[in-house]
Amino acid sequence: MISVFPFSLGLIDRRIKWHFCFLFSLPFLAFLLVVSVHSRIKANWTLPGYLSLLVAAYPCYRHLRFNSGARMKVVAKYSLAACLYALPVMYLVAGYHLTAIPGVRVFRFTTGWKELGKVVGQEAQAFEIASGRKVLLLGLDSHYVAAALSFYAGDGREVFSRNLVGKRALAFEYWPPKTDLVAFDALAVDINRPDLKPLRKYFARVDENVKRIPVLKSGRILNHIYVVKCFGYMGREL
């Protein structure tokens, strides 16, 4: 059990467990804070740091409650109450981004993926009818589109990410195709207007018509996606 004592730099035996928890939390959280200035940091990355910090939070609270002056007890009381009241507000704010509420702009990474899969499935089916061949689906962002299409596109189409066209694609780089994809047609999908030049290096022909399609939910436009038809995949090694 962590000893209940105020912060200090001493390393006497009764404070070692206390310092152990903070040494496994604060440096890690401080590192991510510095990194966040230059690149995106996701909330779940900080979880290991908060786990050990939570262990230290309880004795810290008990110290403020039972070993502090009257003024500090009042501060601790209202600080805890403010945090408890703030949580429902935070959940409501998050709900605005998770659901399609009229008049509120949705956050595209938290909703609309199922609808996106439906739209892409329809476009792929039309492509297959026109060409008479099965097509593969190609997500052109880092991994989000390919991951969503794997769940929601359906109809047994194979889904790949942009590692097929010479770009990094996180875990998709470790899932090699089970079949030879050379000569396959592909429907490339992106959440931003794609650059066709890199695609031309890997396909015999790329349609110049980049189609912008709205993603709808209950008749409301959540966002837009871009699809482009690619013919005759030539492989990663040219």
Secondary structure by P-SEA (a helix, b strand, c coil): ccccccccccccccaaaaaaaaaacaaaaaaaaaaaaccccccccaaaaaaaaaaaaaaaaaaacccccaaaaaaaaaaaaaaaaaaaaaaaaaaaaacccccccccccccaaaaaaaaaaaaaaaaaaaacbbbbbbbccccaaaaaaacccccbbbbbcccccccccccccccccccccccbbbbccccccccaaaaaaccccccccbbbbbbbccccccbbbbbbbbcccccccc
